[in-house]
Amino acid sequence: MQESREPARLEQLEAFAAVAETGSFTTAARKLGRDASVISRRLSQLEEQLGIRLMSRTTRRVTLTEAGKLYYRRIQVILDELAQANREASDIATSPQGVLRISLPVTFGRQWIAPLLPAFLKQHPQIRIDAHFSDRRVDLVADGFDIAIRVGTLRDSSLTVRKIASYRYVMAAAPSYLAKRGTPRTPESLAKHDCLGFSGHAAWPDWLLMKDGKRRTVHPTGPPRGGQFGSGADGGD
């Protein structure tokens, strides 16, 4: 059974390639910004892990063995691909490109976000927008979204949130309804009224109310009847 060996580390491959290209530990060390002793140690570790000599060393020169020449040709492809990957990643960071999947609330998204998209696409011509309008809660990872914009407070602390604007819901009722049923004066009194939530949400979502700078969360339970009373809550941060 062949003994398993520890895989070569990137810094070892870089040290070996630099010595192979320059023929000198000192020059390779300057190229990589390391001490010559560090380069020599990494190369020795690499040879020990591979179980073969890659270079012949003398006081004046360093030459590749046949195994070293073969190994250099192989790893040079890997290092070149890695360098190309790094360049492409840097290009994306400075010039965004690709598909950006966004989840937007229906009303807020169409009224406030959608009108901004043409200017964004003009500024970033290599980006394509895949916008989905829905008021349901989404799982960014499971649903494959890059960004989700929502009105309210972030509940999943594993996500990164940035406030982009303040948005407020208000309570409203028809004058005829208030004349018949009275005006609710406290959050608790909402339980006696016919309250309607928004489509796309749970049947009776919690409402976040603000009074004198203080927040109160209520859970109205009155049966909906014909849309006389609109759901209302401060949108939060």
N, C-alpha and C positions, 0 to 999 in steps of 0.2 A: 504493500500500500504506500503510495507516494505521500511524503510528509507535506502538510500544508504550510505555506509560508506567509508571513505578514505582507500584505500588499504594499507596494512602494508608495510613498507619500509624494505629494506634488512638489514640495520644496526639494526633495531628493532628485526628482526628475529634472527640475530646473537647474539644480547645481551640476548634475551630470551633463546636461545639454550645453550649459555655459562653458564648462571645461572642454568639452568636445569641440566646440566652435572656436574657442580662443587658444586651446593648447596650453593653457597656463592657469594654475590655481589662483595666482595673484590677480591676473586680468579678469578671470571669471568672478572673483570676489568683488572687484571694483564694479563690474557690470551689474551685479545683483545687490550691491550695497551691503555686503557682509564681509566679515573677516575671512582670510584665507583658511584659517583653522576650522571655521564653521563649514566651509565648502568641502574641505578634505574629510571632515567627520561625516558629513551627509553622504558623500560618495562611498566611504568605507561602509557605512550602514547599509547603503543600497546593495553593494556587492555581497555583503554578508547575508542579507535577506534573499538575494537571488541565488546565492551559492556559486558564484562564478566571478572571475575577474573581468572587469570591463575596460580597464586601462592599465598600461604599463608606465610606471613612473620612474624617472631618473632625476638627478639633481638639476638637469637643464631642460628637460622636455617631458611632456605627457603625450602618449600616443594611445589610440584605441586598439584593443584586441579585436579579433574577428567577431567575437561575441558582442563586443562593445559597438562595433560598426553596425551590426544588425539591430542591436537594441536601440541605437541612436536613430536609425531610419524609422523604426516603429514609433518611438515616443515623440519624434519630431512632428509626425502627423497629429498626434494627440495634442501636443502643445500648440500647434498652429490652429487647430480647431477650437481649443480653449481661448486662445487670443482673439479669434474671430467672434466667438460667442460673447466675450467681454465687450468687444467693440459694438456689436449689435445691441447688447443690453444698454450700453451707454447712449447709443443713438436713440433708442426708444425713450430713455429718460429725458433726453434733450429735445426730441421730436416725437411726441406720442403718435402711435399708429396702431391699427387693428380695430377690433369690434369692442365697443363699450356698451355693456348691457345694463340698462337702468330700469328700476322699478319705481313708478311714480303714482301717487294718489290721483284718482280720476279728476276731480274738480280742480284741486290745487295744481296738479301737473299740467293740465290743459290750459289753465288760465295764466299761470305764472312761469312755468318751466319751458313748455313747448315753444313759446314765442322767442326764447333765448337760444334755442338750438341752432337755427340757421347761422347766427353770428359765430357761435362756437365752432361749427363745422367749417366756416370760412377761415377761422383762425387756425384750425387744425385739420387740414384737408386730407390727411392720411387716416383719420379716424372715421369709423362708421358707427352710427348710433342704432342700437336695438332697444327701443323704448317700449315698456309694458305698463299699461295704465290699470291699476287695481287698488282697491282699498283694503284688501286682505293683508294680513301679516305674511311676510315672506322670509324664508331661510336663505340668506345670501349664498351660503356655500352649497346647500342641497339644490337650490333652484338656479344656481349658476349666474347670479347677478354680481356685477362689480360694485354698484352703488344702489342704495335704496333711499329715497327721500320720503319722509313721513312727518306728519304733524303730531306732536306729542312728546312724551318722555321716553327715552331709551330704556328698555327693560333688560335687554341682554347685555351685560357688562363686558362680555368678551368682544364686542364690536367697538369700533372707533367711531365716535360721533363728532360732528361739527355743526354748530348752530349757524344757519344761513339767513334766518329771518324770524320775526315774531308773527304769529298768526293766532287769531282769537275767534273762538266760536261765541255766539250769544244765544240767550234764550229768547224765544218769541212765542207769542200766542195771539190768536185772533181776538179782537175786542168782544165779539159775541160769546166766545168761550169763557173769557174772564168774567163777563157779566153773569153768566150762568153758573160757573163753578167757583168763582172767586180767584183772587191773585195769591199765588204761593208766596209766603213771607220768609220761610226758612227752608233749608235743604230737606229737612225731615218731612215737610208738608208735601213734597213732590210725590210721595208714596200714594197720596190721595188723588193724584191727577193723571190724566191720560198723556203719557209721554211717548214720544217716538224717537227711535234712534236713526242712524244713517244706514242706508243700504250698503252692504259690503262689510258691515261690522257684525258683532254678535247681536242677538236680539235685544239684550239689555246691557250695553256696555257701561262701565263705570264712567261717571261724569266728574270732571275735576272743576270745582267751583272756586272762584277767588272773591274774597271780601276783606277789605282793609289790609291787603297784602298777605293774607293768610289763605292757605289752600285747604279745601274740604273735598273729600271724595265721597260721592253718594252713588247709590245703586238703585235707580228708580225702578219700581215694579208695577206701576199702573198699566192697565191694558191699553194698547194703542187702538184708537178709534178714529179713523178717517183723517189723520194728519193734522189735527187742530193745534197740536203743541209740538214745536220743533225742539229737537235735542240741543242742548247748549252746554258748553264748557270752555274754559280757557284752554287754548291749545297747548300750553306748556312751552318748554324750551325746545 
